[in-house]
Amino acid sequence: MTMQLKDLGKAVLETQYAVRGPIVAKAQDMEREGREIIYCNIGNPQALEQKPLTYLRQTLALCQYPELIQQAAHLFPADVLENSQRLLVGIEHGMGAYSDSKGVHFIREAVAEFIHERDGIPAHPESIFLSDGASRAVQTVLRMLISGPHDGIMTPVPQYPLYSATITLYDGKQINYYLDEAHNWKLSKAMLEESIYEARRFGVKPKAICVINPGNPTGSVLDYDNIAMIIDFAREHKLTIVADEVYQDNIYLPTDKFVSFAKVMVERGVTDVSLFSFHSCSKGYFGECGQRGGYMEIRNLPKDVIAQITKLQSVGLCSNLTGQVAVYCVVRPPKPGQPSYDLYVAERDHILNGLKTRARVLAEGLNAIPGIECNVVAGSMYAFPKIDLPEGRTDEEYALALLEATGICVVPGTGFGQIPGTAHFRTTILPPTEKIKMVVDRLAGFHVNYR
Ligand SMILES: Cc1ncc(COP(=O)(O)O)c(C=O)c1O
């Protein structure tokens, strides 16, 4: 007899990931039937016409096929050729061999230097773990933190469903802390206190707090004081911090800037709170989601715990080498004066300026539709507008009806969590500006009719 659904564990069956859920499956069916679909459901920039950065692809090409260094040197700028040669020496056995479990040491050194330069704090290659995208590393950390069904992980609501899905899969408890939509999705101490108090009241043991900065799906950006407050809260309640910083390059307002948890922790001399922070080659202006490159930096962890993380990484042998090289390119872009620098800057700025324009056009357009309210998209790649629905309708029904009527594929707010009684959807800002304008126009027509 073949395997049956009933053979699967409850945790597997209960795990949900709305970003690729039933609405997206429906969109794909419609596309196969010839309908034009505008995919606004997932932060996958290169699926929506974003071009890869030339120097990154050139470096990958040379690493994958080093013969090109001799045979086709004229096709590559001198700095990319030199850099790739150095990288290949660092990788030692080439792209087809397993690396150390934590990743190639040479690349981890580059990541540590990047953190040092970004934040002005010391960073060490031994505290860096390269991973198959940030997702794998987040899952490893949640696996370690959840040791039994009473262990709780504080998670923002709304949140990116990697967190809710993984907590369910590992049979832990999600402790929701609500972000304040009326104040641009601000994170307040009162909300944190309230949620931890409630969790304890129901017998849940809070182990960690996850923070996504800049936020997905909220697009909000935390400042230094906010981060300091969260660190103090974690210290007071003996929580580990899981800081998802994959959108650190996606900040659109001149008044905001990215501040890392590591920087605030080190500058404030905090050594008694454990920190895991994550970065990725999938976001920013790289958008290399398919290369599956990411890293995790750890701070304030004892040696025996670090050994356990390394052990878990070892079970998967190592992260993929292509992703490791992509991470290297993220942390070691061309420097001013190098032959590939001008093109790199032009490509980077073109992508970031496009995202900035679309963030504004989308939020303004949504706010002009009666019955839709959208906060400023200050960072990341998403808007999470609130929608007025007719009595008794859900945002899942809304998203499905929107798809059928307009071909626009968004994710219902339920997939990210929201205050009960409210309804939202998440859309990316990734389609080209002309398409974003079309999305807004079609949405306006649809929403008025739907209400
Ligand atoms: C907040 C957040 N963290 C992590 C990820 C996963 O990134 P990666 O492709 O590096 O696994 C995403 C992807 O959308 C994300 O939005």
The ligand as an SDF file (V2000), in Angstrom:
LIG
                    3D

 16 16  0  0  0  0  0  0  0  0999 V2000
   11.8820   38.2330    6.2270 C   0  0  0  0  0  0  0  0  0  0  0  0
   12.4490   37.1810    5.3580 C   0  0  0  0  0  0  0  0  0  0  0  0
   13.3850   36.3610    5.8500 N   0  0  0  0  0  0  0  0  0  0  0  0
   13.9240   35.3800    5.1180 C   0  0  0  0  0  0  0  0  0  0  0  0
   13.5250   35.1760    3.8160 C   0  0  0  0  0  0  0  0  0  0  0  0
   14.1210   34.0390    3.0390 C   0  0  0  0  0  0  0  0  0  0  0  0
   15.2240   34.4520    2.3280 O   0  0  0  0  0  0  0  0  0  0  0  0
   16.1850   33.4170    1.6260 P   0  0  0  0  0  0  0  0  0  0  0  0
   15.8670   33.4460    0.1710 O   0  0  0  0  0  0  0  0  0  0  0  0
   17.5480   33.9650    1.9140 O   0  0  0  0  0  0  0  0  0  0  0  0
   15.9780   32.0820    2.2250 O   0  0  0  0  0  0  0  0  0  0  0  0
   12.5540   35.9960    3.2500 C   0  0  0  0  0  0  0  0  0  0  0  0
   12.0750   35.7570    1.8830 C   0  0  0  0  0  0  0  0  0  0  0  0
   11.1780   36.3760    1.3720 O   0  0  0  0  0  0  0  0  0  0  0  0
   11.9990   37.0220    4.0360 C   0  0  0  0  0  0  0  0  0  0  0  0
   11.0580   37.8410    3.5600 O   0  0  0  0  0  0  0  0  0  0  0  0
  1  2  1  0
  2  3  1  0
  2 15  2  0
  3  4  2  0
  4  5  1  0
  5  6  1  0
  5 12  2  0
  6  7  1  0
  7  8  1  0
  8  9  2  0
  8 10  1  0
  8 11  1  0
 12 13  1  0
 12 15  1  0
 13 14  2  0
 15 16  1  0
M  END
$$$$
